[in-house]
């Protein structure tokens, strides 16, 4: 029997306990041991729940119990999650977490500590919920140089953009529905401004390149400026707008970005709808791979956490090789990144065409008959800096979205 402790009995912590109970036999078969939840740490009591007999309020009880071999951090945030994870590793206990903030900020340090102690720090559920992506990057694709990772990594924003696309609703109305359905927090900033996706692409980038990628150094743009008119243009072009997190290596270097993208219908991420997530990986040998599934939710995320628990149980005192160095990956200045833009302009196309043609050269103009006194155009590739300088000479630009068209 392997005894574990779960830190936090919220959505994910309760889901972990549920998965371990419901799938007890098959989990024991895969792990080689029965997995027993001995403690659950929480500030609250749960008098009407069977878990109450396992509830403790003092973390030291867990640290000082030599029977506890694995600590599952399901609290979220940095503090006290970081301190608890570090102390668990220092006390000879492996750590499993779904906490993307913790992994993005302290992953290199905790992986190093786990390696030095012949323990494990595992975090499959920190990116993509139930989608297996950390293990493939760490084990299956080690023969490849990863040239690009692009993903729809936030279910809340994907639900909003899907709903806007399917029903033609404005952003505010769909955000309200997402909050009512529990897909968005009361304060949705981390999701809709792209910060959640930024932390996740930072983790994937760090793992793929073996160096620390700080999420606060990643250019991040959310979806709050996307309107129902932008979505109308996308549908007219047989395309989709999605919040895409990208880390890509080009001739000039490696860049990372989170931003709305207008995706051609043939793009691997264009058909990812609702709260689903997907990750598109390109390797120099394997080519293109796509991983897709439920990127959030109690049980899909808990399933990924339990998968890590099984992995840790199968490797007692054996470190599963996985790391990235604390040295920073030098990211290419986003201003130097070449990209195409979709640009909407209020005004008469004939009055603006000459100026736009002189600035951009070859562009594709888009006119929707039902939209009066406005038009759009799609550029060739220029650097972000070049785009900004050119757009400053065009009046009445109401939106600009990076595009694959």
ROMARLO-916962 format. One record per residue (C-alpha): residue number from 1; x, y, z; chain. Coordinates in pm, whole numbers. Each point is the difference from the previous one (the first is absolute). Example, Ala and Ser with C-alpha at 12.3 -4.5 7.8 and 13.67 -1.06 7.14 Angstrom:
[1 [1230 -450 780] 'A']
[2 [137 344 -66] 'A']
***
This chain:
[1 [0 0 0] 'A']
[2 [116 353 -83] 'A']
[3 [-127 273 232] 'A']
[4 [-51 346 -143] 'A']
[5 [-118 340 122] 'A']
[6 [-215 242 -196] 'A']
[7 [48 372 63] 'A']
[8 [-329 179 -57] 'A']
[9 [-349 -146 -26] 'A']
[10 [-137 233 -264] 'A']
[11 [-105 -101 -350] 'A']
[12 [324 -174 -99] 'A']
[13 [81 -149 340] 'A']
[14 [-350 -145 31] 'A']
[15 [26 -129 -357] 'A']
[16 [328 -180 80] 'A']
[17 [-161 -173 298] 'A']
[18 [-299 -97 -215] 'A']
[19 [212 -146 -283] 'A']
[20 [207 -199 249] 'A']
[21 [-316 -143 156] 'A']
[22 [-198 -74 -317] 'A']
[23 [292 -152 -194] 'A']
[24 [173 -153 301] 'A']
[25 [59 -346 -150] 'A']
[26 [136 105 -337] 'A']
[27 [221 265 161] 'A']
[28 [147 -259 238] 'A']
[29 [61 -230 -296] 'A']
[30 [194 268 -188] 'A']
[31 [186 131 302] 'A']
[32 [84 -339 146] 'A']
[33 [-129 124 335] 'A']
[34 [-326 111 152] 'A']
[35 [-4 381 21] 'A']
[36 [-138 117 334] 'A']
[37 [-91 360 82] 'A']
[38 [112 27 363] 'A']
[39 [-35 376 45] 'A']
[40 [-177 292 -164] 'A']
[41 [126 343 101] 'A']
[42 [-254 281 3] 'A']
[43 [-87 301 212] 'A']
[44 [-362 -112 2] 'A']
[45 [-185 -292 154] 'A']
[46 [-244 -217 -196] 'A']
[47 [-233 -149 265] 'A']
[48 [-239 -153 -254] 'A']
[49 [272 -156 -213] 'A']
[50 [181 -330 64] 'A']
[51 [322 187 -67] 'A']
[52 [-29 169 340] 'A']
[53 [175 -290 173] 'A']
[54 [308 74 -210] 'A']
[55 [-6 379 29] 'A']
[56 [297 167 172] 'A']
[57 [69 371 43] 'A']
[58 [372 -16 78] 'A']
[59 [238 -73 -289] 'A']
[60 [269 -117 242] 'A']
[61 [-207 -312 72] 'A']
[62 [50 -100 -364] 'A']
[63 [367 99 -14] 'A']
[64 [86 -195 314] 'A']
[65 [-183 -320 -100] 'A']
[66 [254 -239 -161] 'A']
[67 [-286 -204 -147] 'A']
[68 [-93 280 -237] 'A']
[69 [191 -58 -324] 'A']
[70 [-181 237 -236] 'A']
[71 [-144 347 59] 'A']
[72 [-263 124 -244] 'A']
[73 [-14 381 -14] 'A']
[74 [-348 108 -110] 'A']
[75 [-26 343 162] 'A']
[76 [108 224 -289] 'A']
[77 [190 327 15] 'A']
[78 [359 53 107] 'A']
[79 [-27 34 376] 'A']
[80 [-5 -221 196] 'A']
[81 [12 -255 -285] 'A']
[82 [367 65 -77] 'A']
[83 [109 -29 363] 'A']
[84 [-206 -317 50] 'A']
[85 [136 -164 -317] 'A']
[86 [360 87 83] 'A']
[87 [-32 -127 360] 'A']
[88 [-158 -323 -122] 'A']
[89 [295 -69 -231] 'A']
[90 [246 91 275] 'A']
[91 [-184 -247 227] 'A']
[92 [43 -288 -246] 'A']
[93 [-346 10 -160] 'A']
[94 [-74 25 -370] 'A']
[95 [-235 279 -111] 'A']
[96 [-278 -2 -258] 'A']
[97 [-177 324 -98] 'A']
[98 [-246 152 -247] 'A']
[99 [112 352 91] 'A']
[100 [120 181 -315] 'A']
[101 [100 313 196] 'A']
[102 [227 -204 225] 'A']
[103 [155 -196 -286] 'A']
[104 [51 302 -224] 'A']
[105 [175 199 274] 'A']
[106 [186 -265 202] 'A']
[107 [4 -308 -225] 'A']
[108 [374 3 -71] 'A']
[109 [88 27 369] 'A']
[110 [-243 -272 113] 'A']
[111 [104 -236 -281] 'A']
[112 [363 46 101] 'A']
[113 [-81 -66 366] 'A']
[114 [-196 -313 -93] 'A']
[115 [287 -130 -210] 'A']
[116 [256 61 275] 'A']
[117 [-222 -188 247] 'A']
[118 [-83 -293 -235] 'A']
[119 [-365 104 16] 'A']
[120 [-249 137 -253] 'A']
[121 [-174 328 -67] 'A']
[122 [-276 -73 -254] 'A']
[123 [-249 240 -154] 'A']
[124 [-180 -152 -300] 'A']
[125 [-327 170 100] 'A']
[126 [152 349 8] 'A']
[127 [-47 38 -377] 'A']
[128 [-304 -116 -191] 'A']
[129 [-187 -165 287] 'A']
[130 [-57 -359 -107] 'A']
[131 [199 27 -324] 'A']
[132 [329 -195 15] 'A']
[133 [265 245 -119] 'A']
[134 [272 22 267] 'A']
[135 [92 -369 -26] 'A']
[136 [13 -1 -382] 'A']
[137 [228 305 1] 'A']
[138 [220 -149 270] 'A']
[139 [18 -359 -122] 'A']
[140 [-142 -67 -345] 'A']
[141 [145 299 -184] 'A']
[142 [351 8 145] 'A']
[143 [151 -95 -339] 'A']
[144 [-139 318 -155] 'A']
[145 [87 365 1] 'A']
[146 [-332 165 80] 'A']
[147 [-39 290 -240] 'A']
[148 [-349 111 98] 'A']
[149 [-261 -50 269] 'A']
[150 [-333 173 -54] 'A']
[151 [-307 -56 207] 'A']
[152 [-349 95 104] 'A']
[153 [77 -27 368] 'A']
[154 [-291 173 170] 'A']
[155 [-349 -148 -5] 'A']
[156 [-173 319 117] 'A']
[157 [119 211 -293] 'A']
[158 [-63 -280 -246] 'A']
[159 [-358 -33 124] 'A']
[160 [-51 375 -40] 'A']
[161 [145 17 -351] 'A']
[162 [-188 -314 -108] 'A']
[163 [-329 143 126] 'A']
[164 [67 331 -175] 'A']
[165 [77 -191 -320] 'A']
[166 [-301 -231 11] 'A']
[167 [-264 245 121] 'A']
[168 [135 341 -99] 'A']
[169 [-21 131 356] 'A']
[170 [213 285 141] 'A']
[171 [287 -68 239] 'A']
[172 [-166 138 314] 'A']
[173 [-313 -213 -41] 'A']
[174 [198 -321 -47] 'A']
[175 [233 79 291] 'A']
[176 [-304 38 224] 'A']
[177 [-131 -339 -113] 'A']
[178 [343 -158 58] 'A']
[179 [-4 133 357] 'A']
[180 [-354 -128 58] 'A']
[181 [101 -346 -125] 'A']
[182 [312 -9 217] 'A']
[183 [245 17 -291] 'A']
[184 [127 344 100] 'A']
[185 [87 145 339] 'A']
[186 [-176 305 140] 'A']
[187 [326 180 -74] 'A']
[188 [88 -152 -340] 'A']
[189 [313 207 -62] 'A']
[190 [249 -289 14] 'A']
[191 [-194 -178 -274] 'A']
[192 [-125 274 -233] 'A']
[193 [322 205 14] 'A']
[194 [208 -307 -94] 'A']
[195 [201 -41 321] 'A']
[196 [-113 -359 63] 'A']
[197 [99 -106 -352] 'A']
[198 [329 187 42] 'A']
[199 [97 -205 305] 'A']
[200 [-83 -322 -183] 'A']
[201 [199 80 -313] 'A']
[202 [288 103 228] 'A']
[203 [-1 -351 151] 'A']
[204 [-11 -173 -339] 'A']
[205 [271 229 -138] 'A']
[206 [227 -56 299] 'A']
[207 [-37 -376 -33] 'A']
[208 [51 -1 -377] 'A']
[209 [312 221 9] 'A']
[210 [148 -111 332] 'A']
[211 [29 360 123] 'A']
[212 [-219 221 217] 'A']
[213 [-261 205 -185] 'A']
[214 [-146 267 228] 'A']
[215 [-368 48 -73] 'A']
[216 [17 369 84] 'A']
[217 [246 42 -290] 'A']
[218 [-246 -145 -252] 'A']
[219 [-193 249 -212] 'A']
[220 [-360 -47 112] 'A']
[221 [-319 138 -150] 'A']
[222 [-348 -112 103] 'A']
[223 [-337 -21 -174] 'A']
[224 [-186 293 158] 'A']
[225 [35 212 -316] 'A']
[226 [-144 -266 -230] 'A']
[227 [-346 103 -119] 'A']
[228 [-290 -176 -166] 'A']
[229 [91 190 -319] 'A']
[230 [350 -151 5] 'A']
[231 [-162 -341 32] 'A']
[232 [-235 82 -289] 'A']
[233 [301 68 -221] 'A']
[234 [158 -328 111] 'A']
[235 [-310 -198 -98] 'A']
[236 [-14 183 -333] 'A']
[237 [359 -113 -63] 'A']
[238 [-75 -359 111] 'A']
[239 [236 49 292] 'A']
[240 [-7 -2 381] 'A']
[241 [132 235 266] 'A']
[242 [174 -181 285] 'A']
[243 [228 105 287] 'A']
[244 [324 -172 -97] 'A']
[245 [310 -39 217] 'A']
[246 [312 -58 -207] 'A']
[247 [368 -68 44] 'A']
[248 [175 -22 -335] 'A']
[249 [358 -9 -122] 'A']
[250 [71 199 -315] 'A']
[251 [326 93 -170] 'A']
[252 [52 303 226] 'A']
[253 [-67 -184 327] 'A']
[254 [-282 -130 218] 'A']
[255 [-304 207 90] 'A']
[256 [-304 -57 219] 'A']
[257 [-335 171 -25] 'A']
[258 [-361 -26 119] 'A']
[259 [-253 181 -219] 'A']
[260 [-324 -39 -195] 'A']
[261 [64 -154 -340] 'A']
[262 [-214 -14 -312] 'A']
[263 [53 -361 -105] 'A']
[264 [-55 -141 -345] 'A']
[265 [-251 -288 1] 'A']
[266 [283 -244 -79] 'A']
[267 [202 101 306] 'A']
[268 [28 -285 258] 'A']
[269 [-148 221 275] 'A']
[270 [-288 152 -200] 'A']
[271 [-245 -282 79] 'A']
[272 [50 -1 379] 'A']
[273 [-331 109 150] 'A']
[274 [-169 72 332] 'A']
[275 [207 -64 316] 'A']
[276 [234 -240 -178] 'A']
[277 [374 59 -15] 'A']
[278 [254 -114 -259] 'A']
[279 [376 9 -42] 'A']
[280 [172 -10 -339] 'A']
[281 [366 -105 9] 'A']
[282 [252 6 -283] 'A']
[283 [323 -197 18] 'A']
[284 [279 3 -255] 'A']
[285 [-31 -378 -44] 'A']
[286 [-350 -104 105] 'A']
[287 [-176 284 -180] 'A']
[288 [-337 124 133] 'A']
[289 [-188 -152 292] 'A']
[290 [-326 109 159] 'A']
[291 [-121 -72 353] 'A']
[292 [-362 87 77] 'A']
[293 [-247 -53 282] 'A']
[294 [-168 152 301] 'A']
[295 [244 260 125] 'A']
[296 [-172 68 331] 'A']
[297 [-265 -133 231] 'A']
[298 [1 -198 321] 'A']
[299 [36 -356 -124] 'A']
[300 [211 44 -317] 'A']
[301 [256 200 199] 'A']
[302 [-18 -239 294] 'A']
[303 [56 -292 -238] 'A']
[304 [329 157 -115] 'A']
[305 [101 62 364] 'A']
[306 [-67 -364 88] 'A']
[307 [204 -108 -301] 'A']
[308 [294 184 155] 'A']
[309 [-71 -160 339] 'A']
[310 [20 -341 -167] 'A']
[311 [327 99 -169] 'A']
[312 [149 114 332] 'A']
[313 [-120 -317 174] 'A']
[314 [167 -216 -267] 'A']
[315 [330 183 48] 'A']
[316 [67 20 374] 'A']
[317 [342 161 56] 'A']
[318 [59 2 -377] 'A']
[319 [-3 336 -171] 'A']
[320 [-184 5 -333] 'A']
[321 [232 214 -216] 'A']
[322 [-169 331 -66] 'A']
[323 [149 344 39] 'A']
[324 [72 339 -133] 'A']
[325 [287 219 104] 'A']
[326 [-54 313 209] 'A']
[327 [194 191 -267] 'A']
[328 [-239 222 -197] 'A']
[329 [-88 -67 -363] 'A']
[330 [73 319 -190] 'A']
[331 [-323 80 -183] 'A']
[332 [-5 190 -326] 'A']
[333 [-140 353 32] 'A']
[334 [-360 -24 -118] 'A']
[335 [56 310 -215] 'A']
[336 [233 -208 -220] 'A']
[337 [-251 -279 -64] 'A']
[338 [-147 -17 -353] 'A']
[339 [-377 -42 -14] 'A']
[340 [-305 68 -216] 'A']
[341 [-278 224 131] 'A']
[342 [-372 23 -58] 'A']
[343 [-91 370 32] 'A']
[344 [-348 157 23] 'A']
[345 [-47 361 -103] 'A']
[346 [-300 232 31] 'A']
[347 [-43 203 -318] 'A']
[348 [-35 -27 -376] 'A']
[349 [237 -248 -164] 'A']
[350 [52 221 -305] 'A']
[351 [115 291 216] 'A']
[352 [254 -219 182] 'A']
[353 [121 -245 -261] 'A']
[354 [284 211 -142] 'A']
[355 [152 67 342] 'A']
[356 [-29 -366 106] 'A']
[357 [149 -125 -328] 'A']
[358 [290 242 34] 'A']
[359 [65 -110 358] 'A']
[360 [-48 -375 -35] 'A']
[361 [34 -86 -365] 'A']
[362 [-190 -319 -73] 'A']
[363 [-302 -37 231] 'A']
[364 [-328 -193 -21] 'A']
[365 [-305 221 51] 'A']
[366 [-313 -137 172] 'A']
[367 [-341 158 -45] 'A']
[368 [-315 -135 165] 'A']
[369 [-306 139 -182] 'A']
[370 [-208 37 317] 'A']
[371 [264 216 173] 'A']
[372 [-25 364 -105] 'A']
[373 [294 244 0] 'A']
[374 [262 -249 104] 'A']
[375 [234 -254 -152] 'A']
[376 [292 -222 93] 'A']
[377 [325 -113 -153] 'A']
[378 [250 -281 54] 'A']
[379 [369 80 -27] 'A']
[380 [305 -192 -107] 'A']
[381 [256 -80 271] 'A']
[382 [179 290 164] 'A']
[383 [163 28 340] 'A']
[384 [-219 115 287] 'A']
[385 [195 327 11] 'A']
[386 [-51 62 -372] 'A']
[387 [-372 -65 38] 'A']
[388 [-30 245 287] 'A']
[389 [177 272 -195] 'A']
[390 [-213 -57 -309] 'A']
[391 [-328 -12 194] 'A']
[392 [81 330 170] 'A']
[393 [-50 162 -341] 'A']
[394 [-351 -142 -47] 'A']
[395 [-285 175 179] 'A']
[396 [-308 -171 142] 'A']
[397 [154 -345 50] 'A']
[398 [-241 -178 235] 'A']
[399 [171 -338 35] 'A']
[400 [304 -195 -104] 'A']
[401 [40 -374 48] 'A']
[402 [295 -220 -87] 'A']
[403 [-100 -247 -266] 'A']
[404 [106 -314 -185] 'A']
[405 [-209 91 -306] 'A']
***
